[in-house]
Amino acid sequence: MFFIFLVLTAIFWGSHNVFYKLIGNQSNYLLVFFISGLLQCLVVLPFIFNSLITSRFTSSQNEALIGIFMGLFFVIGNIFFFYTIKDGAVFVSTIPILTIGLLIVGVLGGVLFFSENLSLKILLGIGLGIMSILLLSWK
């Protein structure tokens, strides 16, 4: 079942990135980010209310800090990506570079913070990812 969720995540997050190209020339991108963030809050609220009603809602300072950092990194990443597109980056090479960069950061995070093991297959995948970034960004 996790693979279906993973594919749906890739479809929705990938679709999300396409909209950056649409707002790439507009000056009021902050309004777009605000509306997007507001909608994210509205979508999550029913799940929070359901957890409150069923007494399954728990929280801690650790979760609050994680949420703050996740939000900050997400917003800062969105702003940098917006400027990447606004600066004239070619979309067909920008998205693969972004995706491979996410892969590399995710693998390094797993190894450094969660003591996950690196196999030869993963190392080869990272090497190929780095090579593809170089090839896609080479002019």
Disulfide bonds with the S-S distance in Angstrom:
none
